[in-house]
Amino acid sequence: MRLRQRFGRSTSRGEQLRQAIGLCGVLGVLTLGLLQWRIVQFQQRLREVERLLASGSRAEGVVRDVVAGMKGGKTIEYEFRVKGSVYRGSSGLLGDEEPAVGSGVEIRYSEVSPRENTLADGMERQWLVSMLVKLRVVEGLVLVSWIVLLLLLTQIRKREKRRQEGGGV
């Protein structure tokens, strides 16, 4: 019986609005949290890439694949050798230009840990900056939309409460 009152049709309109406001609040916080988590990941990678570009060792690599991603984005996958060991890396690509599979690319890597690497042309840096700008815009739009939705739901709830107090059941 309690579950039906809590989630069933027998709940009042005011209770449904209260639940909707709560759900919007929770979803807004989760969405903003996930966006912030992704932004922090990209910022950390950007710092690492900038460090590699400034002081990393150089190696010649080979393009293994160019993979189409969501919404037309592309990722280049490459490999290179350091002291007889093969290492792999990947980087997002901007624009329409893409290297051919099997072509050479210059890599910057950490001498201490070659698994930390990036393309020497700075393409990954540009891609990361572009993604951070896009994520910040989305974050702002989500925040504004969330606030507007909560304000609208709150106003609807107040009207419903006034309607009920004014003679409704």
N, C-alpha and C positions, 0 to 999 in steps of 0.2 A: 504494500500500500504506500509506504513512504517513497519507494522508487517511482511509483506512478505519479505521486504528487510532485516529486522533484523533477522528473523528466517527461512525464506524460502530458496529455492534452488538458488534464484537469488543472494544471497550474494557471494562475491568473496572468493576465497580460503584463501587469507590473512585475511579477516574478520572472516572466520570460524576458522582459527588458533588462532586468537586473542581471540575469544570466548572460544575456548578450553583451552587456557592458563588461562584465567580468571576463568573458571569453575574448573580447576584443583587447582588453588590457593584457591578458596573458599572451595572446598571439603577437601583439605588438612588442612586448618585452622580449619574447623568444626571437622574433624576426630581427630586431635591433641587435640582440646579443649575437646571433649568428653572423650578421653583417660585420659587426665589430670584430669578432673572432677572425673572420676572413681578412679583414683589413689589416689586422695585426700580423697575420701570416705573411701577407704581401709586403708589408713594411719591413719585416725581418729579412725576407728574401732580398728586397731591394738594397738594404744595408750590406748584405753579404755580397751581392753582385757588384755594388760600387767598390767594396773592398777588393774584390778579385780583379776588377778592371784597373784599379789603381796600383796594386802591388802583386797580382798573381803571376805565376809562371806561364809561359806560352807553350802551346803544343799545336800540332796540326791534327785536325780531326777529319772524319768522313761523315757525310750525311747518310744516315741509315733509312730515314723515312720522313715524309711530311704528312701529317695526319690532320684531316679536317675535323674541326671541333664544332661545338654548338654555335649557331648563328653566324656561320661563315668564318669563324676564327680558325687559325691553323697553328699547329705545333710542329717544330722541327725536332727530330730525334737524331742524335749524333753519337759517335764513339771516338775515342782517342787512346793512345798508348803512352804510358809513363813507366819507364824502367821495366819494360816487358809485360806489364799488366794492362789489361783493357778496362777502360772506364767509359761509362755512358752518361749522357745528359740530355736535357730537352729544354726548349725555350719557345715561348709564344712568339708568333710572327705578326707584324703589323703590315697592312697594305696588301697589294696583290702579288708582289715579287716574292718568289720562293726559290730556294736553291734546288738544283736537281739532285735526286738520289745518287749517291756515289761521288758527288763533287766534294772538294776539300773546303773546310772551314777552319778558321783559326779559333782556338780555345784558350781561355784563361782559367787556371786552376790553382788551388791551394797546394803548395809544396808539401805541407804537413798531411793534408787529406785531399787527394785528387778527386774524391767523390763530390767535393765542393767545386763546381766549375760553371762556366757560362761562356756564351759566344763572345769573342773578343771585339766584335763590331758594335757592341752595346745594344743590340736589338732587344735582348731580354730586359734590359733596364728601361728602354722606351716602352715596351709592352707592359711592364709592371707599373710604371707611372700612369699609363693610359688606364689600366684596370683600377688603380687606386682612385683616380678621378671619377671613373664611372661608378665605383662602389660608394664613394662619398655622395654623389648625386642621388643614387638610389636610397642611401641611408637618409638623406634629407627628405626625399619624397615620402618614404615610409613613415618617418616621424611626423611630418605635416599631415599626411593622410590619417594616421592613427589618432592624432589629436583632434582633427576635424570630426572623425567618426565618433570618438568618445563624446565630444561636445554635442553632436547631433543626437546620439542615443540618450544622453543626459537630458537634453531638452524634451525629447519625446517622452521620456520617463516622467519628467515634471508635468507635462501636459496631461499625461494619463492619470497621474496622481490628482491633479486639479479636477479632471473630469469625474473621477470616482468620488472625490469629496463633494463635488457640486451636485450630487443627486444620483450618480450612477451606482451600480451594484458592485 
